[in-house]
């Protein structure tokens, strides 16, 4: 579900590379020619009702699907996951599973009633650099608390603000839309959240400070290319990732390409990440989204002081 989106090709690739077949896909947009490279025989629908009828009929005839992959817009994940469970199949959903923490309780109930599983993609937990960092922290001195700066800038054009991604009610805002896997990674490595402060939160960036059990993290996430460091923008680059811990840079720019396939491999073995693993990061981004920014006070990320840009269409 959501075959025309940005993330769908990674799922096509993962399905193909794990030796499986995509039987049906649905999206209101029909720019899905990419499927020719993976599953040209796949049945494609623009209307959900026809997609549902196709899958229901296949199930009645004993050739139903085993998994439903959800790649639709964030605010639709909850409903589409529920649809998969009602269909009687396991569900693989892109993150975030839901936008609000309490929706997870209802999903757990639906999962239990269906007897099927809900899995999510938390690919950074498979990244070699992140695994090495977790090992270092786990084996480090007891009681040690690390100081860290996380910076992630992924430039987007004005189209972003017209799309669902630019609507906080549908995407969950910047922290959720581009950052939830980072917050999951931070919790997974450094433990429970003790303090969560937001310094700046606008249509194109969010900056704050989170104190975990084992780390104090200043973060800055942005989709505005004007916030890129000069040495990056001067090269014509539009993405910047920096993960600095105790003055040491952790490189994780590369190594993303095959992590959806690794995720699928583990899910198919019954070892994937489910609702329980997703809960903490969803709570973190929910708290960020609903916090009142305190401004440039306390221990804030240096990029938080960058000049704020008006909304390109004058919206708030």
N, C-alpha and C positions, 0 to 999 in steps of 0.2 A: 504494500500500500504506500503510494507516494513514489511512483516510478520515474517521474520527471524531475525530481529534486536533485540538489547538489550531491547528497550523500548516497543516493541510490546505486551509482556505479560501483561503489566499494562493496555493497552488499551483493550485487550481481557477480562481481569478481570472487567474493568469498563463497557464494553458493556454487559457482563453477569449480573453484579450486578445491572444494571439499567433495567433489564428485557427485553433486546433487543437481536437480533440475528445477527450473522455475516454470511452474505450470500456468500461472495466471498473474496478471498485474493490473493495477487500476490507478488512474490519475486523471483529474479533470483537464489537464494539459496533455497534449499529444506529441510533444517534442521528446520522443523516447526512442529515437533512432539508434541510440547507444546500445539498445538491447540486441541489435543485429550482431554485435560483436560477442555476445554471450549466449542469448537464448532466442534465436529468430523464430522458433516455433511457439513461443509463449503466447497465450491468449491475452489480449490487451483490451481493457475497457475504460471508457471515460466516465461512465456512470456507476456509482457504487451498487445500485440495485441490480444491474446486470452482472456485475462481478459476484455479488452475493448469490444470485440465482445460479451462476455457473459453478461456484464452489459447492453449493447445496446439492445440485444435481449430481456432481461428480461424487460426492460423499454417498448419496443414495445408491449410486451404481458401483460402489466399492472401489473407487479410484480417487478418493479424497486426498487432500494435502496433509502433511505431517506438521509443518511449521508455517506460521504467518510472519513475515518480516514487515515491520512498521517503520516507514521512512517518511511519514507525512509530517506536516507542520506540528510544532511542539504542542500546541493547545489541543490537537486532535489525538494525541497518543493515547490518552486515557480511554476514550471511546473506542478507538481501533483495537487496543489491547483487549478490552472487554468483548468486542466482536469476535476476536480470535478464540477467546476462551469459550464463548457461547457456541462457536462452531465446533468446539471439541478438539482444538489443536494447541500445540505449544506456540508461544509467541516470542519473537526476537524483536525488541524495540530499540530504536536509537534513543540516546539520552536527550533530554530528561524523560524518564518514564511518565511523569506527571509534573505539573507546575506547582501544586500545593501538597504539602506533606500529608494532610489528612486523606487525600485521594488514595494514598498507598494502603491505608487501612482497608478501604473498600476493595481495592485490587487484591489484597491478600485473601479476603473473604471469597471473592470471585474465583481466585486461583484454587483455593481449597475445595470449593463446591464443584469445580470443573474437573478436578483431578489432573489438570495440566499445569505446566510451568510457564512463568514469565521470566524472560532473560533480558538483560540490557548490555549495551556495548560500553565497556569501561576500558578502552584499549591501552591507556597509559599504564595500567597495572601489568601489561605485558612488555612494555618498552625496556630494553636492556639497560639504558642509563638510569631509568627510574628504579628498576629492580636493584641495581648496584647501590643507589642512594639509600633505598630502604634497608638493604643489608648493612650498610655503614651505620645507619642510625640505630638499627636493632642491636648491633654488636658494639655500639659505642658506650662511653662511660655512663653509668647510671645517673640519672638526674640532669644530664646535659641538656641545655636548651639552646637551639640554634637560632641565629639571626639570618633572615632571608629576604631577598627582594625578588618578586615575580613580576615580570613585565611581558605583556603579550599585546602586540598591535597587529591587527590584520585588516588592512585598508579595504573599505567598501565605498562604492559610489553612491550617488543620489538615489539609485533604484532601491537601495536597501530600505529607505524610509517610506517608500510606496508599498513595499512588500509586507507580508505578515511579520517578517523579522524585525521590522522597525516599530511594531506595535507591542508595547510591553505586556498587554493583556493576552496576546497570542504567542509571543516568544519568551516571555518572562524577563525581558530586558537584556542588557549587554552581559551581565554576569552569568545568566543562565544560557543565553544563546551561544556565546563563544567561549565561556569559561568553566562550565560545570565539570568537565573532565579534569581541569586543573584543581578545583576544590576537592573533588573526589580523591585525587592523587595526594593532596596535602593531608587530608584526614587519614588516609590509608597509611601514610608514612609516619605522621607526627601525632596521631591520637586525637582525643576529644577536644572540642572547641571550648576555651575558657572565656574568651572575649572576642567580640565581633563589632568593629567600629567602621562606619562608612564615612569617608572624608568628602568625596565628590561622587555624584551620581547624576548623569545627564543622558540625553538621547544617544550620545556617541562614545561615552566612556564611564568607567566606574573605578574608583580608587579607595582603598581602605586598609585596615590593619586587622589581622586575625591572630589571636594568641591561641596556639594549640598546646597540648601537654609538653611537647618536645620542641616547639619552634615558635618564634615571633615572626610573622610574615607580613611584610608590606607589599601590596599588590597594586598593579595598574593595568587595566584592560581597556583597549580602545579600538574603534573601527575608523578613526580619523587619521588620514595620512599626514596631517599637519603635526601630529604628536610623535612622528617617527624621529629618531635621533638623526642629526644632520649627516653623520657618516653613512647611514643606511639609505636615506632618501637621495643623497648625492649619487649613489650607485644605481638609482632607478629601482631599488627594491621596495616592495610594498608590505612586506611582512617582517616583523621583528619579534623574536622570542629570546628572553633572557631569564635564567633561573640561577641567581647568585646566592650561594650559601656560605656564610663566613668568609666572604671575599673570594670564594672559588666559584668559577662558572661551571654549571652543569649543562653539557650540550645534549639537547634532545630534539634538535631541529630535524634531523634525519631519522629514519627508522620507522616512520608512520605507515608507509605504503602497504605493508602486509599484515598489519595488526588486526584488521577486520577479519581476515582469513584465520588468524590465530584465535580470535574470539569465537568464530563459528566452529572451529575444530574442538575447542573446549566445551562449547555449548552442546554439540552433538555427542560428546562423551558424558554429558550430564554434569559437567564441572564448571559451567558458566556462572556469571554473576547475576543474581536475582534481585528481588525487591528489597531484601534485607541489606544487601551491599549498596544499593542505590540510595537508601533513606537519608544518610547523613549529608551527602552533597546536596540533595534536594532541600533539606532543612537549611543548610548554609546559604544557598542562593535565594531562598524564600526570605530569610532574615535580611539579607543584603537589599533585596528589592523593596522591602517594607520598612527599612530603617530611615531615619531622618538624618541626612548628611550633616556632620558637625563642622564642615569647612576645614581649612588648613590649620588644624590644631593637633598637638601631640605628635606622635611618631608617624608621619605620613610619607608616602612614596614621593621621591623628588619630582617625578613626572606629574604628580597631582597638581603642581603649581603652574602647569602649562596653560596658556590662555584658552579660555572656553570659547567654543565656536557656537554661533546661533544655529538653530535647526534650519536646514536648507529651504524648507517650505514655510518657515515661520511658525511651525507647530511647537507645542511644548511636549 
